[in-house]
Amino acid sequence: MNYPALIEAQNLVQVGDIAGAEHALATLAETQGDQALVAALDEFPAKDLLAIIREYDSSKESLVNLLVTPEQFAQAVVLEKRYKDLTHEQLRGMINSVIFREGADAAEFLYEIAEVEGGYDSLADYLQDRTQMVEHFYRYATFDLYEYGDENKTQAIDDDLLSLTRDTETRASAIDRANVEDHDWMEVTYILRYELPEIFREVLMKLRARYQVYLRNLQNDEFAEGAVAESTEEDEDEVGAPKKNTDDGDDDDEESAL
C-alpha cells in the first residue's frame, strides 16, 4: 500500500477499532484530498472496507460512505454474507446509506453490485423480506397487495418474466417514481424494475425460488407438528384406557392359605 493511512486503517480494523479506522481514512482525505482517498480505496481490502461501511450511523456523516465508488462498494457488499446476519438489516442500511447519498446514481451502484459474483444474491437478500410485495409490484405496478384484488379490476399480467429486458420494458413516469421515493426497498425495486429490468428478472427469480423453499419448509414443519400431535393423542388414549382384567377366578396364594 502506498498510503500509510491505509496500513493504519487496516490494522485498526483487525483489532476491532472501526471508528479509528474510519478516522484514519478521513484524515487522508483531509490532508491529501477526496480523490486521494478514492484512489487509496482501490488498494484497501474489500473485507476491511465492508467492516467500516456496515457500521454506518445515520446520526453522523461518514466520509467513506460519501466517497466510495460503485465498483469499490460492490466488491464490499457481496462479502456481507460472511457476517451471517439472517435479518439482513445491516445490509439494507449499508446499501441505502451509500446508493441514496446526495448526488449518487443509485442505478449505477445496483448495476455494479449485480456485475460482481454473488451480487444477485446480495440484492435478493436485500429484498427477501419483501418478496410478496416485489412480486405484486412486478405484476401490478403497485406495492399495495390489496389493489386489483377485485375480479372486476385489471387482472395480473401473464408471467413473462424470462423475456423481461430493457427493450421490452416500458418506462414509468417520473410521477410514479415520486410515489415510491423512500430511499429504501421500494425505490430499489422501482429502479430495478424500470431501469435495470434484466437484473430485476434475475433477482425476482431468486426470490421466487427462495419463497418456494420457505413454503415447503413451512409445510414440512406443519406436517411434523401434526404427526407429533397425533402421536401424543394416541399415547394419552393408551394411558387413559382401562387395564385389561387378567383375573382368571383363582384365589391368590394368601387367600388359599386361609
C-alpha positions in Angstrom: 0.0 0.0 0.0 1.3 3.4 -1.0 -0.6 5.2 1.8 0.4 4.8 5.4 -3.1 5.8 6.4 -4.4 2.6 4.7 -2.0 0.4 6.7 -3.1 2.2 9.9 -6.8 1.8 9.0 -6.3 -1.9 8.1 -4.6 -2.6 11.4 -7.3 -0.8 13.3 -10.0 -2.9 11.6 -8.2 -6.0 12.6 -8.2 -5.0 16.3 -11.9 -4.0 16.1 -11.4 -0.2 16.2 -13.8 0.6 13.3 -14.2 4.2 14.3 -10.4 4.7 14.4 -10.0 3.1 11.0 -12.6 5.4 9.5 -11.0 8.4 11.1 -7.6 7.4 9.6 -9.2 7.3 6.1 -11.0 10.6 6.7 -7.6 12.1 7.7 -6.1 11.0 4.4 -8.9 12.9 2.6 -8.5 16.0 4.7 -4.7 16.1 4.1 -4.5 15.0 0.5 -8.0 15.5 -0.9 -11.0 13.4 -1.6 -9.6 12.0 -4.8 -6.6 10.7 -2.9 -9.0 8.7 -0.6 -11.0 7.4 -3.6 -7.7 6.2 -5.2 -6.5 4.7 -2.0 -9.7 2.7 -1.5 -8.8 0.8 -4.7 -5.9 -0.7 -2.7 -7.9 -1.2 0.5 -9.1 -4.8 1.1 -12.8 -5.1 0.3 -13.5 -7.0 3.6 -12.0 -4.2 5.6 -13.9 -1.6 3.6 -17.0 -3.6 4.4 -16.3 -3.6 8.1 -16.2 0.2 8.0 -19.2 0.8 5.7 -21.6 -1.6 7.5 -21.1 0.3 10.8 -22.9 3.3 9.2 -24.6 5.5 11.8 -27.3 7.8 10.4 -26.7 10.3 13.2 -23.2 11.2 11.8 -21.7 11.7 8.4 -19.3 9.1 7.0 -16.7 10.4 4.5 -16.1 6.8 3.3 -19.7 6.3 2.5 -19.8 9.6 0.7 -16.8 8.9 -1.5 -16.7 5.1 -2.1 -17.2 4.3 -5.8 -19.8 1.9 -7.2 -17.1 -0.6 -8.1 -15.5 -0.4 -4.7 -18.8 -0.7 -2.9 -19.9 -3.6 -5.0 -16.8 -5.6 -4.1 -17.5 -5.0 -0.4 -21.3 -5.6 -0.4 -21.0 -9.2 -1.7 -18.9 -10.1 1.3 -21.6 -9.1 3.7 -23.0 -12.6 3.8 -19.9 -13.6 5.8 -21.4 -11.9 8.8 -24.4 -14.4 8.7 -26.9 -11.7 9.5 -30.2 -13.6 8.8 -32.3 -10.4 9.1 -30.1 -8.5 6.5 -30.8 -5.3 8.5 -27.2 -4.2 8.2 -27.1 -5.0 4.5 -30.2 -2.8 3.9 -28.9 0.0 6.0 -25.5 -0.1 4.4 -26.8 -0.1 0.8 -29.4 2.6 1.5 -26.7 4.9 3.1 -24.5 4.7 0.0 -26.6 4.4 -3.1 -29.0 7.2 -2.0 -26.4 9.6 -0.9 -26.7 13.1 -2.4 -25.6 13.2 -6.0 -25.3 9.5 -6.4 -26.8 7.4 -9.2 -28.5 4.5 -7.4 -28.9 2.6 -10.6 -25.2 2.7 -11.2 -24.5 1.2 -7.8 -27.1 -1.5 -8.2 -25.7 -2.4 -11.7 -22.2 -2.7 -10.3 -23.4 -4.9 -7.4 -25.1 -7.3 -10.0 -21.9 -7.4 -12.0 -19.9 -8.9 -9.1 -20.0 -12.6 -8.4 -22.6 -13.1 -5.7 -24.2 -9.7 -6.4 -27.6 -11.1 -7.4 -27.7 -13.0 -4.1 -26.9 -9.8 -2.2 -29.8 -7.9 -4.0 -32.1 -10.8 -3.2 -31.0 -10.7 0.4 -31.8 -7.0 0.5 -35.4 -7.6 -0.8 -36.1 -11.1 0.7 -38.4 -9.9 3.4 -40.5 -8.0 0.8 -40.8 -10.9 -1.7 -44.6 -10.8 -2.0 -44.7 -7.1 -2.5 -41.9 -7.2 -5.1 -43.9 -9.9 -6.9 -47.0 -7.8 -6.7 -45.2 -4.7 -8.0 -43.9 -6.7 -11.0 -47.5 -7.8 -11.8 -49.5 -4.7 -10.9 -47.0 -1.8 -10.7 -48.1 -1.1 -7.1 -46.9 -2.3 -3.7 -50.5 -2.3 -2.3 -51.3 -6.0 -2.0 -55.0 -5.2 -2.0 -55.0 -3.2 -5.1 -56.5 -5.0 -8.1 -57.8 -7.7 -5.8 -61.3 -7.3 -7.2 -62.1 -9.6 -10.1 -63.7 -6.7 -11.9 -60.4 -4.8 -11.9 -57.4 -5.3 -14.0 -56.0 -8.8 -13.6 -52.4 -9.7 -13.2 -50.4 -9.7 -16.4 -49.3 -13.1 -17.8 -46.0 -14.1 -16.3 -43.4 -13.3 -18.9 -40.5 -12.7 -16.6 -38.0 -14.6 -18.7 -38.4 -12.2 -21.6 -38.2 -9.1 -19.5 -35.4 -6.8 -20.9 -34.7 -3.1 -21.4 -36.1 -3.4 -25.0 -39.4 -4.9 -23.9 -39.9 -3.0 -20.7 -41.9 0.2 -20.7 -40.6 3.3 -18.9 -42.5 4.5 -15.9 -43.2 8.2 -15.4 -41.4 10.5 -13.0 -44.7 10.9 -11.1 -44.8 7.1 -10.5 -41.2 7.2 -9.1 -42.1 10.2 -6.8 -44.7 7.9 -5.2 -42.0 5.4 -4.1 -39.1 7.6 -3.2 -38.4 6.1 0.2 -34.7 5.8 -0.2 -35.3 2.2 0.8 -36.5 -1.1 -0.7 -39.5 0.3 -2.6 -37.3 2.7 -4.6 -34.7 0.0 -5.1 -37.4 -2.3 -6.5 -38.7 0.5 -8.8 -35.2 1.2 -10.1 -34.5 -2.4 -10.8 -37.9 -2.9 -12.4 -37.8 0.0 -14.8 -34.2 1.0 -15.2 -32.4 -2.4 -14.8 -35.1 -4.9 -15.9 -32.6 -7.7 -16.8 -31.2 -7.5 -13.2 -34.7 -7.3 -11.8 -35.6 -10.5 -13.7 -32.7 -12.5 -12.2 -33.3 -11.1 -8.6 -37.1 -11.9 -8.8 -36.3 -15.4 -10.0 -34.1 -15.9 -7.0 -36.8 -14.5 -4.7 -39.3 -16.9 -6.1 -37.1 -19.9 -5.6 -36.4 -18.9 -2.0 -40.1 -18.4 -1.3 -40.9 -21.8 -2.7 -38.3 -23.3 -0.3 -39.8 -21.4 2.5 -43.3 -22.7 1.7 -42.0 -26.3 1.5 -40.2 -26.0 4.8 -43.4 -24.5 6.4 -45.5 -27.3 5.1 -43.0 -29.9 6.4 -43.0 -28.2 9.8 -46.8 -28.3 9.9 -46.8 -31.9 8.9 -44.2 -32.8 11.6 -46.2 -30.9 14.2 -49.4 -32.7 13.1 -47.6 -36.1 13.4 -46.4 -35.2 16.9 -49.8 -34.1 18.0 -51.4 -37.3 16.7 -48.8 -39.4 18.4 -49.4 -37.6 21.7 -53.1 -38.2 21.4 -52.5 -41.9 20.9 -50.3 -42.1 23.9 -52.9 -40.3 26.0 -55.5 -42.7 24.8 -53.4 -45.6 25.9 -52.7 -44.1 29.3 -56.4 -43.5 29.9 -57.6 -46.9 28.7 -58.8 -49.3 31.4 -56.4 -52.0 32.3 -57.2 -55.5 31.0 -58.8 -57.8 33.6 -56.5 -60.7 34.0 -58.3 -62.2 36.9 -58.9 -65.9 36.0 -61.1 -66.5 39.0 -58.4 -68.3 41.1 -57.7 -67.0 44.5 -54.2 -65.8 45.2 -51.8 -67.7 47.5 -52.6 -65.7 50.6 -56.3 -66.3 50.3 -55.9 -70.1 49.7 -53.7 -70.4 52.7 -56.6 -69.1 54.8 
